Amino acid sequence: MHGLGTHILWSDVMSLQSYGPPPQPHPQAPRPRPVGGLAVAINLAIVTTILLDLANITQWQALRADVRDLTIGAATDRLAQLSALGWVDTLVAWGTTVVWIVMLLRIRGNIELRTPGKIQWKKETLVALFVVPVVLGLASAVLPILFLPATLVGLATHIPLMIMVNELWRLGHPRRPGPTSVLVITWGVVGILGEAFLTAASRWWYVEMFDLSFDSAAGGDHELVSTDFIPVSNAMSVAYLLDAAFCVVAILMVWRLAVKHNEGLRTP
């Protein structure tokens, strides 16, 4: 009897075991991620841009102050330094843009997790608004005929980008969607004006540099620089001043956008 009881008990245990592979754990649903760290990184990069703008203004005003005493050779060296400073500014701007894209895409993804279907535009559209102007700008450096189309496209992309950022602003907080943000609109308008002025002033500078190369070939490095550089210096100084103002507005906009979105993530 004892052996039979043991056999029945063991059969009951075996009958309770499940057959087949063990059940797989359900994958966790993606969770919204805050954007505070990205906003801090962007604003630090923008502060660096402001410092570069101030350095550019100082250098252009220094060139304006003593342009009558500069020889062509000395002016060429100083303008080469300004060109190098401009490249540093460009590299910082590209790095800032990459982090800005990541932040906007993260905000979009968080909104989609909470309210699917609210945002109509695709992620690829956002990325294209940043990439296409850069590609056209680089192409125009090789093919000058593309300068005007690249400039117009670069200015035009500010408008849909402003609309997209404003939509992210409105939907960032589920209980406080709010109307159109004045801060976002100001950021977009100042960005358009600043980029247009900087593009025009830079083009003027390139023309003067082209003339300077001919003067150097004709008269040597000891000829005095033409006073035409005085208005160019003023124009470039104003362009960088506008860029610094745009950066201040951008810092406020990015921070407010991140704060509102993070508050929305904490709202049940």
Secondary structure as the mmCIF struct_conf table of DSSP 4:
data_model
#
loop_
_struct_conf.conf_type_id
_struct_conf.id
_struct_conf.beg_label_comp_id
_struct_conf.beg_label_asym_id
_struct_conf.beg_label_seq_id
_struct_conf.end_label_comp_id
_struct_conf.end_label_asym_id
_struct_conf.end_label_seq_id
HELX_RH_AL_P HELX_RH_AL_P1 HIS A 2 LEU A 16
BEND BEND1 GLN A 17 GLN A 17
HELX_LH_PP_P HELX_LH_PP_P1 SER A 18 TYR A 19
BEND BEND2 GLY A 20 PRO A 21
HELX_LH_PP_P HELX_LH_PP_P2 PRO A 22 PRO A 30
HELX_RH_AL_P HELX_RH_AL_P2 GLY A 36 ALA A 65
TURN_TY1_P TURN_TY1_P1 ASP A 66 ASP A 66
HELX_RH_3T_P HELX_RH_3T_P1 VAL A 67 ASP A 69
STRN STRN1 THR A 71 THR A 71
HELX_RH_AL_P HELX_RH_AL_P3 ILE A 72 ARG A 114
BEND BEND3 THR A 115 THR A 115
TURN_TY1_P TURN_TY1_P2 PRO A 116 GLY A 117
BEND BEND4 TRP A 121 TRP A 121
HELX_RH_AL_P HELX_RH_AL_P4 LYS A 123 VAL A 142
HELX_RH_3T_P HELX_RH_3T_P2 PRO A 144 LEU A 146
HELX_RH_AL_P HELX_RH_AL_P5 PHE A 147 ALA A 156
TURN_TY1_P TURN_TY1_P3 THR A 157 THR A 157
HELX_RH_AL_P HELX_RH_AL_P6 HIS A 158 LEU A 171
BEND BEND5 GLY A 172 HIS A 173
TURN_TY1_P TURN_TY1_P4 PRO A 174 ARG A 175
BEND BEND6 PRO A 179 PRO A 179
HELX_RH_AL_P HELX_RH_AL_P7 VAL A 182 GLY A 219
TURN_TY1_P TURN_TY1_P5 ASP A 221 HIS A 222
BEND BEND7 GLU A 223 GLU A 223
STRN STRN2 LEU A 224 LEU A 224
HELX_LH_PP_P HELX_LH_PP_P3 VAL A 225 SER A 226
TURN_TY1_P TURN_TY1_P6 THR A 227 ASP A 228
HELX_RH_AL_P HELX_RH_AL_P8 PHE A 229 ARG A 266
#
